[in-house]
Amino acid sequence: MGHSSKLGITPLAAGSKMDTKGDHVLEARSYPRPVAAGTPVAKYRLSAGFRRHALIWLAWTVAGLFYFTQDFAPRLYRNERVPWRDVLAGWMAAMYICAAFTPAILWLGRRWPIGQGRRWRWAALHFVCSAVFSIVSTSIEAAVLMALGIFPPFMRAGTFEDKVSVLLVYSFHGGMIRYWAVVAMQAVIRSRQQARQRENEALLLQAHSSELAAQLSAAQLSTLKAQLQPHFLFNTLGAVISLIRQQKNQPAETMIGRLSDLLRLTLEDVDAHEVPLWREIEFLRVYLSIEQVRFEDRLHVEIDTDSEACDAFVPHMILQPVVENAIRHGLGQSEQPVCIQVRASRKGKDLMLSVTDDGPGSPSGGFEGKGIGLRNTRDRLRRLYGSAAALNADNRDPRGAHVTVTLPFHFGRAEDSECV
C-alpha cells in the first residue's frame, strides 16, 4: 500500500507549519487566579483554549495532506496503483500523534528555551527528549497502524515489537526532526516577540526622553522669560519712588496705573512662549508709555509694522528688553532727546524685527556684556528656533545703536488680526 514510502520522508516542513501557529497560541499569558466558570473571563479562557488546540490540529492536518500529496504524486506519475485511503490514513495517523504531543514539546521549549541561558545543557536535554519522543510516537503509530490494518505487506508479519523495530528504522530520524522543528520555530517566534517588545520599549523610552526634553526646554524658556519680568518691574518701581521723592504725585500715579496695565498684559500671556506680533506691539506700547512718563519729552518712539507681519508669531517680550536696552544706553547716558524706531517686516521666510536709536550707542562698541536683556533674548531665540534665529547688535555711524532680530516667519492660532 506504499506505507514504506511514507516512512522514508523527512517531514521538516510539517513541524515548521505546525509550530508557527501552535507556539504563538500556547505562549499566551495566563490569568493570575482561577475564575468562576460562568464569568465572561472563564468563557474567554475556554474559547481561547479550544482555539489553541484547534489550530494545532489544523496545522498538523495541513502537514499530513502535504506529505500525502508528496507520496501520492510520484506513484500516480509512474502509473502505479495507489491505495490512497491507506496512504492518507497512515500519514494522518503520524501527524495527529505529533499534534497530541505538541503541547508537551512546547512546554519543554519554554522550560529549556533554545538560545537563552544554559544553551548547550538545554540543547543536550532537548536532544534526549527528541529521541524519546521519536521512540514513543513511533510505538504509538505502530499500534494505530496495526489497529487500522494498514501496514505495508512486508511489515504485516511478526510481533508488535518487530513492527516497532522496523518502523523505527524508517521514522526515528523523522520523529527527531519533527521535535526539533517545533522547538526551533518556537525559539524563532520567541525571539521575534522579544525583539518587538524591545523595540516597543525603545520607542516608549524615546518618547519619554523627548517629553522630558520638551518639558526641560519649556521650563528653561519659562525661567528665561521670568527673569525679564522683575527686570523692568524693578526699574519702573525705582522710577516711581524717584517721582514720589520729588513730590511729583501725578506722574507717579500715572506710572503706577500704566504699570498695572502692563502687569495685566503680562499675566494674560504668562504661559505663552509665542504671541502674535500685534499683541507684542500692544505690550510694547504700554511699556513705552511708562518710560515716557519717566523721561517726558526726551523719549520719542516710532513703530512701523508691515500689515503682512501683524499676525506672525514672535516670542513673548522679545521687543521689550531690546527697547529697554536702547533706552538705557541712549537716555541713561545722555541728556539729549533720543528717538527710537521699531520696525517689523517680512523678508522671504524670515521676520525681521529692528530697534534703532540715535543715542550715544554702546561705549565699548559691543553688546556682549553682562546685561540680562540682550543675553536673555539670545538664549530664548536659540532655544525656540535653534540656528534659524539670530540677534545682531552694533553701533551706528556716527552715533546710535541698531539691533536686528531675525526669526522664522510663521503663523500660530491667532484669532484676530489687529496691529495697533
KAPE-V390542 format. One record per run of one state. SS is the DSSP state (H for helix, E for strand, L for the rest). FROM is the first residue (numbers start at 1). TO is the last residue. If there is no record, write none. Layout:
SS/FROM/TO ; SS/FROM/TO
//
This chain:
L/1/2 ; H/3/7 ; L/8/11 ; H/12/26 ; L/27/39 ; H/40/77 ; L/78/83 ; H/84/111 ; L/112/118 ; H/119/148 ; L/149/152 ; H/153/155 ; L/156/159 ; H/160/245 ; L/246/248 ; H/249/268 ; L/269/273 ; E/274/276 ; H/277/298 ; E/299/305 ; L/306/306 ; H/307/309 ; L/310/311 ; E/312/315 ; L/316/319 ; H/320/330 ; L/331/337 ; E/338/347 ; L/348/349 ; E/350/357 ; L/358/371 ; H/372/388 ; L/389/389 ; E/390/395 ; L/396/400 ; E/401/408 ; L/409/410 ; E/411/411 ; L/412/420
//
